[in-house]
Amino acid sequence: MSKRIKQTISALPVAAVLSISADAIAGGHSQSKAAEFYKGKTVTVMVPSGLGATLGLYGRLTTEHLGKHIPGNPDVIIQSRPGGGGTKGAAYAYNAAPKDGTYIAEALAPSVLAPLLRKMKFDASKFQWLGSITPRPAVISVWHKAPVSTLAEAQKTEVIMGSTGLGSETYLAPTLLNHIAGTKFKIVKGYKGGAKINKAMEGGEVHGRMNYWSGWTAGKPAWVANNKLNHLASYGGEIAALPNIPKLINLAKSAEEKAMVRFLEVAPRIGMGFWVHPEVPKDRVAALRKAFMAMLNDDKFLADAKKRNAPVNPVEGATLNKLVAEAYATPKPTIAKLKMVLGFK
């Protein structure tokens, strides 16, 4: 040991050394308890959509890699619970699924805001977040054969947009843009997942949709490479590949409209987030958070994600807890106006 290191250690107060030792022991004990609990068990990762689109891709990546990082190395399986723009899966995870840390829910991020807009059987402000694989800046895009190719044209000509349902960003984003920017989007709801909307775009049944940028780059890379899409506006973070398209926050004309946009932007900032029930013991939550972040820094996981064109930009669980808490603190008059704009009763 070098003289400098010896001097640094000797300079620490005895109380500080004891505190560090106590923390290390507590952390080790917590991991040991988690290992004892998870050994021989099966952990379920629930995807609140079909498994064919981007949400399913990240769910599969997590299922394939997380188990080796959880203490006790449990088996990990995947489960699909689509419907309601992610709210059906969230309600199941909140009310019916195991609450002991063996059930991990992936969030279809807009569903986190749904309880603020209409009655839901879950409270997302109480979720215990493990983290997010990546935020997901979003775009509103149209097929290259659509009658418009720019936002200015969409303010003059009706554009048919596909949507999975009322609680989905495929509905929320174009509806809010109609209010803020005067676009003429006609929204057709009821498509069973983003893949169905993509097929409808290609066949001319609808002109476009809201999607996350990583949804295009990972789900339809050939469309991106071959310029099959025109992007009208973006929100929820910077997209390096699209520096010049209008940003929704800049289109907002008043403080109230900006607050509405910031509320909507919570979903893409959560991105590919994963959570567990509020009743899961804190030591297991800590172990799962540590395992989740270890997975996101694992070379094999990163190589697999790169091979599948899936961006990885980790966000810690504590950051997501804070982000969601801020959304739930949005003033009630702003929420009331937003509900009116979106057509919620």
HELIX and SHEET records of a PDB file:
HELIX    1   1 LYS A    3  ALA A   11  1                                   9    
HELIX    2   2 VAL A   14  TYR A   38  1                                  25    
HELIX    3   3 THR A   54  HIS A   65  1                                  12    
HELIX    4   4 GLY A   67  HIS A   69  5                                   3    
HELIX    5   5 GLY A   84  GLY A   86  5                                   3    
HELIX    6   6 THR A   87  ASN A   95  1                                   9    
HELIX    7   7 ALA A  109  VAL A  112  5                                   4    
HELIX    8   8 ALA A  114  LEU A  117  1                                   4    
HELIX    9   9 ALA A  124  LYS A  126  5                                   3    
HELIX   10  10 LEU A  151  ALA A  154  1                                   4    
HELIX   11  11 GLU A  169  ALA A  181  1                                  13    
HELIX   12  12 GLY A  194  GLY A  203  1                                  10    
HELIX   13  13 TRP A  213  GLY A  219  1                                   7    
HELIX   14  14 PRO A  221  ALA A  225  1                                   5    
HELIX   15  15 LEU A  248  LEU A  251  1                                   4    
HELIX   16  16 ALA A  255  ILE A  270  1                                  16    
HELIX   17  17 LYS A  282  LEU A  296  1                                  15    
HELIX   18  18 ASP A  299  LYS A  307  1                                   9    
HELIX   19  19 GLY A  317  TYR A  328  1                                  12    
HELIX   20  20 LYS A  332  LEU A  342  1                                  11    
SHEET    1   A 6 ASP A  75  SER A  80  0                                        
SHEET    2   A 6 THR A  42  VAL A  47  1                                        
SHEET    3   A 6 TYR A 103  GLU A 106  1                                        
SHEET    4   A 6 GLY A 273  VAL A 276 -1                                        
SHEET    5   A 6 GLN A 128  SER A 132 -1                                        
SHEET    6   A 6 VAL A 315  GLU A 316 -1                                        
SHEET    1   B 3 GLY A 208  TYR A 212  0                                        
SHEET    2   B 3 ALA A 138  TRP A 143 -1                                        
SHEET    3   B 3 LEU A 229  TYR A 235 -1                                        
SHEET    1   C 2 VAL A 159  GLY A 162  0                                        
SHEET    2   C 2 PHE A 185  VAL A 188  1                                        
END                                                                             
